[in-house]
Amino acid sequence: MQFKKKILKNGMRIITVPMKDNPTVTVLVLVETGSKYETKKLNGISHFLEHMCFKGTVKRPTAMAISRELDSLGCQYNAFTSQEYTGYYAKSEKKHFKKILDVVSDIYLHSTFPEAEMEKEKGVIIEEINMYEDMPQSHVQELFLSLLYGDQPAGWSIAGPRENIRKMKRDDFVEYKKMHYVAKATTVVVSGAITEKEAVKEVEKYFAPIRVSSKGGKLRVKDTQSNPQVFVQYKKTDQAHFVLGVRAYDILNKKNPILNVLSTILAGGMSSRLFQKLREEMGVAYYVRSMNDAYTDHGFLEISAGVDVKRVPEVVKEILAECTRLIKEPVLEDELKKVKDYMIGNLHLELESSDSLANFTGGQEILKKKIETPLEIAKKIRSVTAPEIMRLAKEIFTNRYLNFALIGPFKDQKAFKSILSFSNK
């Protein structure tokens, strides 16, 4: 993978990622704002604004005008909001590059936020909240973040509470966009069948009207913990969904490659330790996953699973035992090689399309202000050693950093708190 990055005089960044012989092109616009940039009163506005940008512009006055044009080009298009950035993208045949750039830039720069559409969209947002709350596998992730970070932006829902959504006014969107959708907070990525010269020329032209001003900031996360924490939400279900996790590192920490390997050892692929233990040996889970989730000023390692409600305590103990094993026993060379090969192979497979490359490069730029190539990432993975994994496991797998969130037919938190302990402590 080769890429070029250009920073314009106004601070906006343009990243181009040419892909030889690729038939598609993707335009992705990212802005450094999300739920961590919000106040409590306006929690949810980043996500709501993302929806509203598709409701009409000066040039394309209705949502139908926008979707009809993109559909007529045979595009894939959408938008998304996270804690630290929001994105808008379209992917098409390479011959439609200028047309999709025109539409995406128009959505980003010239949205009009019609009040009638805003009132209707409140119902859509609330139904989206309802939908995810009805999905325990998804909703338990929000509960876990709330458990970790409490009443601060990192612990709030990206979609926000329903009462906030109902109260939002058009002026809220206008002011929030003025504060955050500015040149130096914006990165435009063009990947696929395009040259750097053409991409930069066209992006500069279409984004010429972008607002140039200071950028609204975010509060630094308070990331402290002294005792294990548990949150249980009662819901009558046939399966319990939980997240078990520990505090870890921000995205710039040099220990992240080690943590990524450790995470994959636990639950990356069907031959991983926890997949084999929970699904193949015990037969108690359909899925089990492990993930290193790193942000600009905080991070955590989480293990999530959906299991037989009768066997949750047993499963939690097995997961903690596997974590403890990483402290006590070095990973054998054959397993370590297998895990590294799996990670590197999947990294390359995940970057075959123009939209995946756009997200890969753009996400790094927003969070790290630096882009590593797949080869550079693979080199770091290859360099991880068994002693480094043991040292890191000893550092993060401590009782004081332990957190457990669960949705299922349980009401007593104490029963889970009594088993939350690494056996080596």
N, C-alpha and C positions, 0 to 999 in steps of 0.2 A: 504494500500500500504506500502510495506517495501522496502527499498533500502540500498545499501552499496556504499560507496565512498572510493576510494583508490587513493592517490597521489603518483606517482612514483618518484624516485630520480631525474629524469630529468624534473619533474614538470608537466608531462602529467597526466590528471585525468581520472579515469575509474569509471563509475557508473553502477551498476548492479541492475536491478529491476526484480526479479523473479516473475512470475505469475503462480500460481498453476493451473494445468489442462488447460492451454492455449496451443493451438496447434501450435502457431507461435512464431517466434523470430525476433526481429528487431535489426539491427546494425545501429547506428546513430553516425556519426563523425561530431563534431562541432568545428569550429575554430573562434577565436575572431578577425574577420575582416569583414568589409562590407563597404558600401559607406562612412561612417563617418571616415574611416581610409585613405581615398584617398586624393590626391591633385586634384586641379581643372583640371590640364592637363590630369590626369589619371582617372577622374571621370567615373565610369562604369567598371573599370578593375576587381573589385571583382566579379561582375556578369559574365563578359566575361570569366574570369579564371574558374569559376564554370562550364561553358559550355565546355571549352577546356579540363578539366580534364577527360571528357568522350571520347576524341578523340584518345586515344591510350596511352599505357604504354609500357615499355620494354617487359614485359611478354605477353601483349595483345596489339599488335601493331596498331589495328584499332578500330574505333568506333563500327563496326559490330562485332568484336571479343568480345567486352565487352557486348554489348546488347544481342548477341546470347547466351552467357553463362548464363547471368542472366535470360533471357526469358526461357531457357531450364530448369531452376530450378523452374519455375512458380512464379517468384518473382514479387513484386511491388518494384520499385526503382526510385529514382529521386534525385534532389538536389535543393537547394534554397539559395537565398541571401537576406539579410536584411540590415538595416543600421549598425548593430553592430555584426552580426555573419553570417557565411555561413555554410550550412549543406549538408552532403551527406549520403544517407541511402539506405538500402535494407531490405525488409521484406519477410520472406519465411516460409515454414514448418520448424519445429524445427530440423529435420534431416539434413537440409542444412546449419546449423549455420556456420560451419567452411568454407564452400565454399563461402558464401556471405561475411564473414569477410575477406577472402582472396581477393575477388574482390574489396570491398569497400576500404580496406587498400591500395591496389595496385593503385587504382584511386587517392587516396589522396596523396600517397607518391611518386609515380613513373611515373606520367604523363610526356609525352615527348613534348607536344605542337607542333605537326607537322605544319610547315608553310603553306603548301597547305591547310590543314584543317582549319587553322586560317583564311585564306583569304575567304574561303567559309562561315565560321561561321559568319563573319562580316555581310554578307547578312541576315543571320538568325536573328542575334541580331537586326538589323535595322528593319526587318519585325516584330519582337516582339514589338519594340518601336511603330511602326506604328499601330499595333493591339490594344495596350492599349490606344493610343491617339484617336483611333476611338471608344473607349468605354468610354463615358462621366462619367459613374458611377465610373469607375476606375481612369481615368485621373484627375478628380477633386480632388482626394486625393493628387496627386503630386502637384497640384496648391496650395492646402491648406498648405502643408509643405513649399513650396517656399514662400508663403505669411508670414508664421510664422517666418521663419529663414533666408530668403534671401540668399545672396551669401556666404554661409558657408556650410560645408558638410551636416549638418542636413537638409538644404533646397534644396539639389541637388537630382536629380533623381537617383535611384539605378541603372538603366540601363545605365545612362549617356547620353550625347548628341551624335547625329549621327556623328558629325565631330571628336569627340574623338575616337569613335569606328573605323572609317576609318583609323585613323593615327596609331593605336596601332601596335607595333612590338613584335616579339617573345621574345626579350630581356626584354621587359616590364613585361611580365608574369613571366619569370624566376626570375627576381630581386624581383618582388612583392611577389612571393611565398616564396623566401628565407627569406624575411623580416618578413612575418606574419605566414606562416605555420610551426610553431615551436612547440616543445613539451609543453612548459608551456602555450601556447595559445590554446591547443587542449584538447577536452573532448570527450571521447568515451563512448557511452551509449549502453548497451546491455540489452534489456528487453524481457520478455516473458518466454518461456519454457527453462530456462537455470539456472544453479547454479552459485553462485558467484565464486566458486573455478574454475570451467571450463572456465567461461567468462574471468576472470582476467588472467589465464594462457595463453589462446589463444590470447588475445589482446596484452599482453606483447610480445609474440612471433612475431606476425605479424607487430607490430608497433616498433619493435626494431630499425629499420633504421631511425627513425624520427629525423629530424634535431634538435640539441640542441644549441640554441643561444639566444641572446637578442631579444625582440619583438618590432616591430614598434608600435608607439602609435598613438593617435588621438588628435585633438584639442578639447578643451572644448567648449561646445556650449555657444554662447552669447545669453541669453534668456531674452531680455528686450522689453518692449512695453509701450508706454505712451498714445496712442490713438487708437480707433477702426480702423481696417484695412479691406479693401475690394479689391477683385480682381475678375473681370468679364471677361471671355473669350467668345467672340462671336462664336456661332456655330448654324447653322440652324437645330434645333431639334424640335420634337413634345413635348418633356418633358425637363424640366430644372432639372439639378442635382446640388446640392449644399452641402457644408459642413459649418456648423456654429460651432464655437468652442472657447474655452478659454484656456489660459495657466494654467497648474496645477503643478504636482509634479514629481520628479524623482522616479525611481522604488523602492528605499530604504526608501522613506518617509512613516512614520507610518500612514499618513492620507489616504493612498490608499484604504484600505478596506472600509472606509466611502465613498470615491469617487466612488468605484465600486457599492456600494449599491445605491447611488444617481443616477448613470448612468442607472442602471437597472430600477429604479422607472420611469425614463423618457422614456426609449425605450428598455426595455428588455422583450420580450415576447408579445403575442397578447393582453394581458390584461393591458399592460403598458399605461401610461398616453398619450404619444404622438401617439402611434399606435391607441388607441381608438379615440383620437381627430382628427388626420389627415385622417385616413383610414375609420373608422367606422362612425364618425359623419360628417366630411366634405367631404369625398369621393374624396380627391385630390391627394392621394399618394398610390402607391402599397407597397413601402417599406419606413421605417424610422428606423434608428438605432442610438444607442448611445454607445460610447466606451471610456474608459479610456486608453489612449495609453502612457505607461510609459517607459522611457529609463534610461540609467545609469546616465545621467546628465541633463535631461529635461523631460517634459511630458505635455500632454494636454488632455482635454476632448472635444470630437467632437460629433456632431449630424449631420447625413447625411440623405438626402432624395431625391427622384425623384418625382417632382410634376408637375401639370398642369401649363404651362408657364404663363397663364393669372392670376394665383392666388399666385405667388411666394411671393409678399409683404405681403399678408394676412397670408400665412403659416409661414413666418419668424416671424411676430408679435405674432402668436399663440405660437410658440416655445419659444420665449423670455418671454411670459407671463407665461408659465409653469415653466420656470427656476425661474422667479421672485416669483412665488407661493411657491417654496421651501424655499425662504428666509423669506416669510411672514407667512406661515402656517406650523405647525408641521405635519409630516406624521403620519396619524392615525395608531394605533397598528395593526389593521387587515391588512392594506395594507403593512405595514412594514414586518409583518410575512409572508405574501404571497410572497413578493419579495425575502426574505431570503430563503424560501423553494424552490423557483424557481432557485435561484443561486446555492444552494447546490446540488439540484437534478441534474441540468445540469452539474455541475462539475463532479459528479460521472459518469453520462452517457457518458461524453466525454472521459473518461479514461478507457473504456472497452477493448481497443485493445492495442497490444504491441507497435505499432508505436506512438499512442497518448501518452502513458506513457513515451516513450523515449523523445518525444518533450517536454512534461510537465516537466520532471526532468532536461533534458539537457539545456533547455532554462533558467530555474531558475539558474542553476549552472553558466552559462556563464554571465548572467546579474547581479546576486546578490551574487555569490559565496556562495550560501546557498540554500538548498532545503527544502521547506515546504511541508508536506504531505497534502492530501485533508482534513484530519481531523483537522489539524492545521489551514488551510485556513477557513474551515467551522466554527471553533470556533471564529475566528476574525470577520467573517460575522455576526454570532449570537450576538456578543457583541456590534454591532453598534446601537446607539440610535437615536431617533428623534431629540433631541437637538443638537447632533453632526452633523447631516445632515444639520440642519439650520445654524449652525456656519460655516460649510465648504461652503455652498452655498453663504453666505454673503461674504466669502473671495474670491471666484473665480468668481462669477457672478458680475463683475464690468465692466463698459463700457471700461475702458482702456485696458482690456484683451480680448476684443471681436474681433473675426476674422470671415470673411465671404468670401468664394470662390465659384464661380458659373460658370457653363458652360451652355449656352443656347442662344436663339435668343435675346440677350440684348447687347447694346453698352454703356449705360450710367451707370457708377458706382455711380454717385451722388444720384440717386434715391434710391439705397440700403443703402448708407451711412446715409441717413436721417432717416431711420427707425431702425438703429442699436443702440438700447438703451434699457437697462433694465428699466422697468417702475418705479422701486423704487428709481432710482437715479436722 
